[in-house]
């Protein structure tokens, strides 16, 4: 549980920004983690298939870009 809380806190501070810092873990779970989508393995890569009309799509794309920006070295 402590590890989950620490990861949630780091995600909010480093990736999601100030608007998410006051939100509870329940909000993170419902808006980011429990998104109805299909995880497909294709060409040795995992692809998340999500509807283009889903409200969380733009947020997930922004989160992915922010996480890639944190990585040291060239991102692929």
Secondary structure by P-SEA (a helix, b strand, c coil): caaaaaaaaaaaacccccccccccaaaaaaaccccbbbbbbcccbbbbbbbccccaaaaaaaaaaaaaaacccccc
